[in-house]
Amino acid sequence: MFDPPEAGTTHPHPWFDGPVGPQAHDPAWDVDLGPDAYGDAQPGRRQPVHAVQSAPDAPDAPGIPDVPRAPAAPTHPDASERRAPTAPVRRRAADRPDSLRRLVPQALVVAFLAGGTSAFVASDKAVRLTVDGVPRTMHTFADDVQELLEDEGVEVGSHDLVAPSPGQDLVSGDEVVVRYGRPVTLTLDGERRRVWTTARTVEGALRQLGVRAEGAHLSASRSLPISRRGLALDVRTERAVTFMADGRARTVRTTAATVAQALAEAGITLRGQDTTSVAPDSFPRQGQTVTVMRISGSREVREESIPYDTVRTEDPQLFRGTEIVTQQGRPGTRRVTYELRSVNGVRQKPKKLADEVVREPVTQVIKVGTQRMPQSVEGAEGLNWEALARCESGGRPGAVDSTGTHGGLYQFDTGTWRALGGSGRPQDAPATEQTYRAKKLYVQRGATPWPHCGRRLYR
């Protein structure tokens, strides 16, 4: 760049010989570009009125100052009358090369500036950009929508709407609309989901999402603005629900959130243990039929027996087949509380409510003999032990006399039985063991232990 000359002086550069400074301005050099160039009127912006053809691909000339093109000679309707006839003045031949040298650079600069101005005006576009409902009109050199958004610092995401699409070319007069997406946690008739909308109000979001909101319950006003952070919205549409109660059906149209609320709207009251066929706090569905159950009942306490366990242990001191109960089993007792109910007049199966053990059962313990029974007793073989048994007990191993002191085939008393090596009671021992003990008693005392039936041994 160069330093401007003083006002009223001649420019030192050879391609500019006009005056500079305030007196250099001539109105005939300027013209208003008007709305065709920038899309709106720009008063005071002036350009030279004459055009100079320039090369279409003229390169940029950085550092060259804006220089006005040579003005055309002003014309006037009476110019011919006011021009005084004078003799033509011939320039000196020596002056012509200097004038030519001054005019050639001027013509080149003017041609370059004229071409650049045309390209500048052609690239400039007047567009309207509306971001989330806020419009503004601007001039831009962007080639497409994406470039315009980047130039204006407008960031968009996958849930945002841009129209036209970001790859669309721009021309002057286009309108670009950007709508930001907003997250909405929508609970529609009890079902929750997360959705996105570019609407800026609740009403617009419902319309965009296709939610039928006529007569519906909304947790927020339809005119409520939706911020870019989003909101939670509960929508309950109107549904028809039928209640079967007290022998008749009642159908209501409701936006209730629970079956209990819809039941109250139907004018049905639950008393005592009354309930419904579905959970009272569940969501009532369109066309659903709910039965009201009238419940009456009482409680009953019963005492029940608890069976005892039996434990059997081997005893090598007892002969095989011998079992002795060393601990008698005893059943326990429990106290059980039942609920007796009738639903709509029909008696139901008793329901157990409580179970309390009053007495624990006692385990029964039995000893089982494992000792091998001897085959014979010397000195007692060959006698009629069967006849003796029939006489004493009728041949019954478990027989007991009327006093309860003698038992078994041979009616042993407990003292004698245990003295002979027996355990427990004689009537509880196997028949073979009873006969073995009887033979041992015979070896010791003969037939005297059976004073009435002893003689049967010898028959």
Secondary structure, 3 states (H helix, E strand, C coil): CCCCCCCCCECCCCCCCCECCHHHCCHHHCCECCHHHHCCCCCCCECCCCCCCCCCCCCCCCCCCCCCCCCCCCCCCCHHHHCCCCCCCCCCCCCHHHHHHHHHHHHHHHHHHHHHHHHHHHHCEEEEEEECCEEEEEEECCCEHHHHHHHCCCCCCCCCEEECCCCCECCCCCEEEEECCEEEEEEECCEEEEEEECCCEHHHHHHHHCCCCCCCEECCCCCCECCCCCEEEEEECCEEEEEEECCEEEEEEECCCCHHHHHHHCCCCCCCCCEECCCCCCCCCCCCEEEEECEEEEEEEEEEEECCCEEEEEEEEEECCCEEEEECCECEEEEEEEEEEEECCEECCCEEEEEEEEECCECEEEEEEEECCCCCCCCCCCCCHHHHHHHHHCCCCCCECCCCCEECCCCEEHHHHHHCCCCCCHHHCCHHHHHHHHHHHHHHHCCCCCCCCHHHHHC
